[in-house]
Amino acid sequence: MSTDKTLSAGTVYTETVVYSPPETFAADAPYQLAIVALDSGGRVTARIDAHSPEDRVKIGDRAEFIEFRKGIPFYRKAQ
């Protein structure tokens, strides 16, 4: 995965909430992962920046790119 800034907004293709993560991400659980179908073409697997269950995305929601954190793309539910 490239870490350039070419990621765009898109539509959530699928999502899941991780409750039993790998040890590296144990402190972050639970957290949401999603595959986002990008407006610019293609798909990306990303973390969703959701601080509460209401902030989580659902299939079909619009999502916008925020930033890379340690090489991981983070998105949030589009306003």
FENWO-V949737 format. One record per residue. RES is the residue in three letters. SS is DSSP state (hx for helix, st for strand, lp for the rest). PHI is phi in radians with two decimals (NA if undefined). PSI is psi in whole degrees, -180 to 180 (* if undefined). Layout:
<<RES/SS/PHI/PSI> <RES/SS/PHI/PSI>>
This chain:
<<MET/lp/NA/130> <SER/lp/-1.32/147> <THR/lp/-1.89/26> <ASP/lp/-1.36/176> <LYS/lp/-1.68/35> <THR/lp/-1.58/0> <LEU/lp/-1.23/141> <SER/lp/-2.08/179> <ALA/lp/-1.21/167> <GLY/st/-2.98/-166> <THR/st/-2.04/136> <VAL/st/-1.19/120> <TYR/st/-1.48/-43> <THR/st/-2.77/163> <GLU/st/-2.67/162> <THR/st/-2.70/156> <VAL/st/-1.89/128> <VAL/st/-1.65/119> <TYR/lp/-1.83/-24> <SER/lp/-2.16/80> <PRO/lp/-1.46/170> <PRO/lp/-1.07/157> <GLU/hx/-0.92/-37> <THR/hx/-1.01/-32> <PHE/hx/-1.94/14> <ALA/hx/-0.99/-38> <ALA/hx/-1.21/-18> <ASP/hx/-1.54/-15> <ALA/lp/-1.21/147> <PRO/lp/-1.37/148> <TYR/st/-2.46/159> <GLN/st/-1.84/137> <LEU/st/-2.00/149> <ALA/st/-2.55/152> <ILE/st/-1.76/122> <VAL/st/-1.88/124> <ALA/st/-1.42/111> <LEU/st/-1.31/143> <ASP/lp/-1.06/-30> <SER/lp/-1.47/0> <GLY/lp/1.83/148> <GLY/lp/1.45/-177> <ARG/st/-2.36/156> <VAL/st/-2.40/140> <THR/st/-1.54/129> <ALA/st/-2.49/158> <ARG/st/-1.47/145> <ILE/st/-1.77/127> <ASP/lp/-1.42/88> <ALA/lp/-2.18/118> <HIS/lp/-1.60/-9> <SER/lp/-2.64/163> <PRO/hx/-0.99/-30> <GLU/hx/-1.19/-23> <ASP/hx/-1.46/-11> <ARG/lp/-1.22/154> <VAL/lp/-1.62/160> <LYS/lp/-2.14/162> <ILE/lp/-0.99/131> <GLY/lp/1.66/-15> <ASP/lp/-1.21/154> <ARG/st/-1.46/142> <ALA/st/-2.34/146> <GLU/st/-2.14/142> <PHE/st/-1.20/136> <ILE/st/-1.81/-63> <GLU/st/-3.01/169> <PHE/st/-1.64/137> <ARG/st/-2.20/113> <LYS/lp/0.94/39> <GLY/lp/1.46/0> <ILE/st/-1.78/126> <PRO/st/-1.27/133> <PHE/st/-1.97/135> <TYR/st/-2.14/166> <ARG/st/-2.43/161> <LYS/st/-1.06/131> <ALA/lp/-1.16/144> <GLN/lp/-1.34/*>>
